[in-house]
Amino acid sequence: MVVVSVLFLGITSLLVFLIFMILLWRVISRFLEIVIAFYKDVVVVEDKLFKLKNKDKQIYIHRWKNTLLLKSSRISLAMHSLLEITMLFSLIYYYFYLFNIISASDILNIIGVTDTRVKFVHFVLYSIPVTGLNVSYGGVSNIYWNAAHIMQLLLSLVLIILSISSYIGLENKLSVRDRELYTRVKQYYLK
């Protein structure tokens, strides 16, 4: 999305606006996806009770997960999501500037550029600390900029505080049941 947006900047304003709308859709859908998925994965603790066929035995599993992601994969997913939202919000801020949704003087104050030659890299450099939970909120009265800033902070909080912190505490050991499942899945795909 970032590469496509930067490549098509000079083509037509209609095409750029269409890319901007797709970008907004992507950011909103990704926001909802991350918040809901990581909430279900970290906050909601599910338990399952399985009854074995042809036996009277039942198996109770606390902290049941519906995915085969291990600790390292979950941390990697959260880190890649952080990188993605950094780039997506860099584009959002850049498009706000291109479409004059926020004034040039506000942009110069926010991103700390002393001249009027604002480039995409300036918005990437602004977005990185926001993803790193730099709350630097204020100084701008633009509702769209503030909404994007808050969304980016919320996503960062979910990914850093809830997810990564929680995943670091997960056990790295596989249960016998999980080891057997991984073995069967691997054998299936090696056929």
Secondary structure, DSSP 8 states (H G I E B T S, - for coil): -HHHHHHTTTS-HHHHHHHHHHHHHHHHHHHHHHHHHHIIIII---EEEEE-TTSS-EEEEES--SS---HHHHHHHHHHHHHHHHHHHHHHHHHHHHTTSS-HHHHHHHHT-SSS---HHHHHHHHHHHHTT-----S---HHHHHHHHHHHHHHHIIIIIIIHHHHTS-----HHHHHHHHHHHHHHH-
